[in-house]
């Protein structure tokens, strides 16, 4: 049996739709519960990826604090 982590630390999301689905799944899985630091970091990365995928301009460098 292969075990996979519940939440990847650095998810590879290719499009805004995929990022949106990943964000929704993460939020739904933790509804009403406190988030761990890793889950909060995953959420932040997904938001950055979603924002980058929805930008109409050329590629920019986006850094999280």
Helices and strands as residue ranges (DSSP letters): H 16-29, H 37-54
